Every structure is written in C-alpha cells, then in structure tokens.
Amino acid sequence: MDSTFSQFKAAATLSGVIPCSKTLLSDQTTPVQACKALRRAHPDKAQFLFESVSADQSMGRYSFLGADPKITWKGYSGGTQVHYRDDSTKDESISLPWDATLREWLSSKTWAESIEQQLQSGGFHGGIVGYTSYEWIHELEPIHSKEDTHVTYDTDKTIALWMLFDEFVQFDHVKQTCTLTKLVFPEKEDLSSEERIKALYDGAEKALSALASCISSTEASLDTLQPSSIDDITFDSPFSKSSFVEAVGSIKEHIHEGDAFQVVLSRALTTTFSEESLRLYRALRHVNPSPYMFYIDHPEICTLVGSSPEILVQVKDQTAVLYPIAGTRPRGETPEQDIAFKQDLLEDQKELAEHTMLIDLGRNDLSRVCQHGTIHVSKQMEVEYFSHVMHIVSEVKGTVRPDQDALSVLKACFPAGTVSGAPKVRAMQILDTLEPKPRGPYAGAVGYFDFKGNMDTCIAIRTFIIEGDQLRIQAGAGIVADSDAEAEFNETLHKSNALRQAVALAKTLT
C-alpha cells in the first residue's frame, strides 16, 4: 500500500523511523535487472541483494535489494568506524566494539506505533544489512590461550561491515509486485511544523519517483548456457594436500587426548576473477540455488557472493531459533533414489552422532541468552532436500531474556558449531594453529537486523570472497576420531564443486 501524507504525519516522531513506500507491478522486471540498474545509477557505492530458494527448490516469496547506504559501520579489533553518506563531517571512530555501537544506534530507533499495522505482512521493511567475519571470535573468546598461533591476525582488517540502506526495493514473487521504500529519520527541527513535515514527505516521494525511474530502466538480455568446465579454471591454495593431511593427523591426536570431539578444518582455493561480480551471483543462483542467496558489494572492502544452505540464528518476536544441519547425501536421480539415500542417511550412526552433538551445542549457545525452561528441540532429525544434496535438519528454539537482544543472541551463537567444532572454543584454538590464513568472511554471519528487534542471519559458507581481482572460496570438513584424511580432503573439494562451476559459468555470461 502506498504511503499517504496523513500516515506519514501520524508517524512523525523523533525516535520513529518513517517508511514511505510505493508499490509497482513488477512482472517485467527481475531483482537481478533491478540490481544492475542500481549499479549503473551508483557505480562506486555499496549495494546488496538478498534472495531465497526454499528446500523444495521453489523460489522464495521475497527478494530485496538496495544501494548507496546512508550509514556504514566498519568493525575492527576493539573499535568501529562510522561513515555518514549525507554529512561526512559526522564520521567518527568509536572505541566501542561494532556490536555495542550498532546496539546503541538501533535502541534509539523504532517503528512509530501508527504504522505497526502496515508492517504485519512478511518480508523486509528496513534495517541494517551486512556481515561479520569469522575473526570476530578474537574479540569474544580466548582463542590464543593455549598455544601460540601461526596465523597472522590483522587487527586493522575489517571484521564486520553493516549498512543502513534508507532506500530499498522488495520484490513479491507471488503478487508480481515490487515495493519501493524510503526510510525517513526526522531530526528535531523537522517536526517543528506541519510545513516542515510536509517537506520531509515531499522529499521522500521525490526519492521514490527517482528510484522507480531507475529500476524501470532495466536492460533485458538472454545468455546462452554454454558448456563450461571447472578444469578450465586454475585454483591455487595456501593449504597443500600434504599439509591438510598432516593437520588432520594433528587434530586426531587432540581428539584422542580428549581436547575435542570434532574440529572443522577448512581449506581455501583462490583464482583471479576480473569479470563483473554480479555475473558470478547470476551463475551461482543458477548452479546452486539455496535458502540464503546474497550479494554484498562494498567497493572499498570486498564483495561477497553466496548461496548458503544454513541459518546461523534467527530472532523473531523475542524467539531465537537455530537450525542445526549435519549429515549429507547427494540427491537421487529418481524419487526412488532419493528415498534410498534418505534411508541410508538416517541409518548412518556417525552422521546421527555428529548431528546430536550440534543440537547439544545449539541448546548450550541459546542457554546463554534465553529464559530458563524455554529452550526446546521443536523439530528433530528431519531430512530436507536442497538443489544438489539432502541434509538432516533439526530446530532448536528459546525465548530471549528481557535483558538480552538480537545482537546478544548472535554473539552467544557465533560462530556456528558446523564451521568450528566441539567444544567450540577449544576447537577454534586448535584451528588457529593449523589453518594457514585467517578465514575472513568465510564461516562468519551474513544477514540483517530490523527496527523491531528481529534478526535473520546465515552462515557464510558456499561463498565467494572477492578482493580486487582475487577470488577465494573455502570449504571445511568435520574431523573426528576415525576420520580418513584423504576422504576429508576430498570432501572439501566436493563442497567447493558448485562454486567452481559457477566461476566457469560466470566467465561466459555478459
């Protein structure tokens, strides 16, 4: 529903966030086309695109995207840099960690009561979008407490990037509409008279018209799906096969000594990539559709292109939800093969034991921020189907305590057990001595926080990290007491296959 001045005026309070919106028919425009149009309009600015493909391979209902953020928060070791698009004189360096800085800002903003009813429908109504790198753990836990690390952790490196997009587009694929939204954050002087409020409203309407004109100027093209081979792309790795095998042996020694039950060892692959990064998103969207598809491009930092199958943690209406995923089989070529693979998966005691461990990890993480007696397993060991594989999935829920918030929940659950191991802190200490380079965004969190205290984040796996003309992918294998080093090495290659295929396909697109 389009915003009216009377609604805008009723919502105009100093702490209120006022969304001004316009809904258009979008049956001739796609989110990718709109994303390309925003790139042409804002060639040197950050932008994002979030989409979803559900487990049954159907397209998620909503896609949302935006460009040119109003505020950008860059988290570093022990501090945060804040950049304001409209007034760089307000830019500041804060000694608070990025999560505390975001909490302070979010706590001062809320939806005005008069528009709460408008926000009951699903989708994204505005908030802070971005990612947190795996290296945030160095701010949270004593990772170096037991052994000296050989990984150089650059404290000047960005460990978190979060952005407020005050203009964004949401596609509803069921209704074939797109809703354009302009968020207005009134200052005290803006509310001094009806005339000033009307000027705010007129400015928002003008911005919406410009946004509509921008995404209406899309360029449609059809690319041939040319045969492409991953063998045509050369990938290098700082982690040789022999070093990986040696690291597996070291982990197994730790496990036999009782230090850990499982450690998730990962291996990075790198190559050069000079094509437009959005082509890579298009290719990945085709090759490996997943529940969490994301494209985050910040020209000064990096570009993330991902198709994660796994939620890290969600918070909605003070309920925190984790979805442990462990246990994998390929999809069958026929329904009968699917059933056979599913049965084999559910009878694999090693897979079931690993999954049970992750459920216990999830319960433990939520116990740090949820009310006593509210944590429960609402779905246990069900098989869900994805585009290329099937996984065992469970669901763990808890009610967030009144003295905690979404950022507290992310902090308690970070990083996911599926990318670290168990016990989590000791597993990460071991990893820090074995993996040759910092993980960066890999195994971190990607998602958003909204103005109602909700959060939705996924684990940054099946993800490309692009810095300049260097592209990196990374995949891990869960090492346990009876792991075969050769098989675990091959698992990291298998998990990266879809991403390598996407690189090959992207190089053929226009």
VENQUI-V188746 format. One line per field, one symbol per residue. ss: DSSP state (H for helix, E for strand, L for the rest). burial: + if it has 16 or more other ideal C-beta (glycine too) atoms within 10 Angstrom, else -. A space follows every 10 residues. Layout:
# VENQUI-V188746
ss->???
burial->???
This chain:
# VENQUI-V188746
ss->LLLLHHHHHH HLLLLEEEEE EEEEELLLLL HHHHHHHHHH HLLLLLEEEE ELELLLLLEL LEEEEEELLL EEEEEELLEE EEEELLLHHH LEEELLLHHH HHHHHHLLLE ELHHHHHHHL LLLLLLEEEE EELHHHHHHH LLLLLLLLLL LLLLLLLLLE EEEELLEEEE EELLLLEEEE EEEELLLHHH HLLHHHHHHH HHHHHHHHHH HHHHHHLLLL LLLLLLLLLH HHLLLELLLL HHHHHHHHHH HHHHHHLLLL LEEEEEEEEE EELLLLHHHH HHHHHHHLLL LEEEEEEELL LEEEEEEELL EEEEEELLEE EELLEEEEEE LLLLHHHHHH HHHHHHLLHH HHHHHHHHHH HHHHHHHLLE LLLLLEEEEE EEEEELLLEE EEEEEEEEEE LLLLLHHHHH HHHLLLHHHL EELHHHHHHH HHHHLLLLLL LLLLEEEEEE LLLLEEEEEL LLEEEEELLE EEEEEEEEEL LLLLHHHHHH HHHHHHHHHH HHHHHHLLLL
burial->--+---+++- ++---+++++ +++--+--++ +++++++++- +----+++++ +++-+----- -+++++++++ ++++++---+ +++------- ------+++- +++--+--+- ++-++----- ---+++++++ +++++++++- +-+-----+- +-+----+++ ++++++++++ +++----+++ ++++++---- +-----+--+ +--++-++-- +--++--+-- -------+-+ --+-+-+-+- ---+--++-- ++-++---++ ++++++++++ --+-+-++++ ++++++++++ ++++++++-- ++++++++++ +++++--+-+ +++++++++- -------+-- ++--+--+-- ++-++-+++- ++++++--++ ----+-+--- +-+++++-++ ++++++++++ +--+++++++ ++++++++++ ++++++++++ ++++++-+++ ++++++++++ ++++++++++ ++++++---- ++++++++++ --+-+--++- ++--++-+++ +++++++-+-
